[in-house]
Amino acid sequence: MTRVLVLNGPNLGRLGSREPDVYGHQDLDALRQLLETNAPDGFDVDVRQTDDESELIGWLHAAVDARTPVILNPAAFTHYSYGLRDAAALVTKAGVPLIEVHISNPHARETFRHTSVISGIATGVIAGFGFDGYRLALDHLSRISTTL
């Protein structure tokens, strides 16, 4: 069984009610259901969300130790959290895939959102496809599963 951590940063626990014009009307439970329904055979998807930077970093450390692939939506931490960036780099430097996902397209939004401190060390980046971005990331992980 291949376990995949789907980690979501600050304010994503408010999906469905937070700026639905940007993030859509579905909540985190809908994301969890979408990914569980679309998980390939042999994949276990663990969807988590926190507003706490240290908790998110701890989950990345655990992913390194267990060699668990990560789909990461760092949310606001994307733009300034060097601590999160360093923890994410531990994942990829260990040879474990980490895919950065954004529900909206940060490049079509405010200028401060155009910079990601995570993208440079991520295995790949998917942005602007709503919840489908997570599904695309999961699909990619299933395609490379022989190397996980």
C-alpha positions as CSV (number, residue, x, y, z in Angstrom):
1,M,0.0,0.0,0.0
2,T,1.4,3.4,-1.0
3,R,0.4,6.1,1.4
4,V,0.2,9.7,0.2
5,L,0.1,12.7,2.5
6,V,-2.1,15.5,1.2
7,L,-1.1,18.5,3.3
8,N,-3.0,21.8,3.3
9,G,-1.8,25.0,5.0
10,P,-3.5,28.0,6.6
11,N,-7.1,28.9,5.9
12,L,-7.8,25.9,3.7
13,G,-9.9,24.5,6.5
14,R,-12.4,27.3,5.5
15,L,-12.8,26.0,1.9
16,G,-16.4,26.3,0.8
17,S,-17.0,29.5,2.7
18,R,-13.7,31.4,2.1
19,E,-13.7,33.4,-1.2
20,P,-15.8,30.9,-3.2
21,D,-15.2,33.0,-6.3
22,V,-11.5,32.1,-5.9
23,Y,-11.5,28.7,-4.2
24,G,-14.9,27.3,-5.2
25,H,-17.8,26.1,-3.1
26,Q,-16.5,22.7,-2.0
27,D,-15.0,22.1,1.4
28,L,-12.1,20.0,2.6
29,D,-14.4,17.0,3.1
30,A,-15.3,17.2,-0.6
31,L,-11.6,17.2,-1.4
32,R,-11.0,14.2,0.8
33,Q,-13.9,12.3,-0.8
34,L,-12.7,13.2,-4.3
35,L,-9.2,11.9,-3.6
36,E,-10.3,8.8,-1.9
37,T,-12.7,8.0,-4.7
38,N,-10.0,8.6,-7.3
39,A,-7.1,7.0,-5.5
40,P,-5.6,4.2,-7.6
41,D,-5.7,0.7,-6.3
42,G,-3.0,0.3,-3.6
43,F,-3.0,4.0,-2.6
44,D,-4.1,5.3,0.8
45,V,-4.7,9.1,0.8
46,D,-4.3,11.0,4.1
47,V,-5.8,14.5,3.8
48,R,-4.7,16.9,6.5
49,Q,-5.1,20.7,7.1
50,T,-3.5,23.0,9.6
51,D,-3.1,26.7,10.3
52,D,0.1,25.9,12.3
53,E,3.4,26.2,10.5
54,S,5.2,24.0,13.0
55,E,2.6,21.2,12.6
56,L,3.0,21.3,8.8
57,I,6.8,21.1,9.1
58,G,6.4,18.2,11.5
59,W,4.3,16.3,9.0
60,L,7.0,16.9,6.3
61,H,9.6,15.5,8.7
62,A,7.5,12.4,9.2
63,A,7.1,12.1,5.4
64,V,10.9,12.0,5.1
65,D,11.3,9.4,7.8
66,A,8.6,7.2,6.3
67,R,9.5,7.9,2.7
68,T,5.8,9.0,2.1
69,P,5.0,11.0,-1.1
70,V,3.5,14.4,-0.4
71,I,1.0,16.6,-2.2
72,L,1.4,20.0,-0.6
73,N,-0.8,23.1,-0.8
74,P,1.2,25.4,1.4
75,A,-1.4,28.2,1.0
76,A,-0.1,31.6,2.4
77,F,3.1,29.9,3.6
78,T,4.0,29.5,-0.1
79,H,5.3,33.0,-0.3
80,Y,7.4,33.5,2.8
81,S,8.0,30.4,5.0
82,Y,11.6,29.4,4.7
83,G,11.2,26.9,7.5
84,L,8.5,25.1,5.4
85,R,10.7,25.4,2.3
86,D,13.6,23.8,4.2
87,A,11.4,21.0,5.5
88,A,10.0,20.4,1.9
89,A,13.6,20.3,0.6
90,L,14.3,17.5,3.1
91,V,11.5,15.5,1.4
92,T,12.8,15.9,-2.2
93,K,16.4,15.6,-1.3
94,A,15.5,12.2,0.2
95,G,14.2,11.2,-3.2
96,V,10.6,11.4,-2.1
97,P,8.2,13.2,-4.5
98,L,6.6,16.4,-3.2
99,I,4.1,18.1,-5.6
100,E,3.1,21.7,-4.8
101,V,-0.6,22.3,-5.6
102,H,-2.6,25.5,-5.6
103,I,-6.4,25.6,-6.2
104,S,-6.2,29.0,-7.8
105,N,-3.5,30.3,-10.1
106,P,-1.3,32.5,-7.9
107,H,0.2,34.2,-11.0
108,A,-3.2,35.6,-11.9
109,R,-3.7,37.1,-8.5
110,E,-2.0,39.8,-6.4
111,T,1.7,40.4,-7.1
112,F,2.8,39.1,-3.7
113,R,1.4,35.7,-4.6
114,H,3.6,35.3,-7.7
115,T,6.6,34.1,-5.7
116,S,6.8,30.7,-4.2
117,V,9.7,29.7,-1.9
118,I,8.5,26.0,-2.4
119,S,8.4,25.7,-6.2
120,G,12.2,25.6,-6.6
121,I,12.6,22.5,-4.5
122,A,9.3,20.8,-5.4
123,T,9.2,17.8,-7.7
124,G,6.5,19.6,-9.7
125,V,3.9,22.4,-9.4
126,I,0.2,22.3,-10.4
127,A,-1.9,25.5,-10.1
128,G,-5.2,26.9,-11.2
129,F,-7.2,23.8,-11.8
130,G,-9.2,23.8,-8.6
131,F,-9.5,20.4,-6.8
132,D,-8.5,18.7,-10.1
133,G,-4.9,19.8,-9.3
134,Y,-4.8,17.4,-6.4
135,R,-6.2,14.7,-8.6
136,L,-3.6,15.4,-11.2
137,A,-0.9,15.2,-8.6
138,L,-2.3,11.9,-7.3
139,D,-2.4,10.6,-10.9
140,H,1.2,11.5,-11.4
141,L,2.2,9.7,-8.2
142,S,0.4,6.6,-9.4
143,R,2.3,6.8,-12.7
144,I,5.7,6.8,-10.9
145,S,4.6,4.4,-8.2
146,T,7.2,1.8,-9.2
147,T,9.9,4.2,-8.1
148,L,8.2,5.1,-4.7
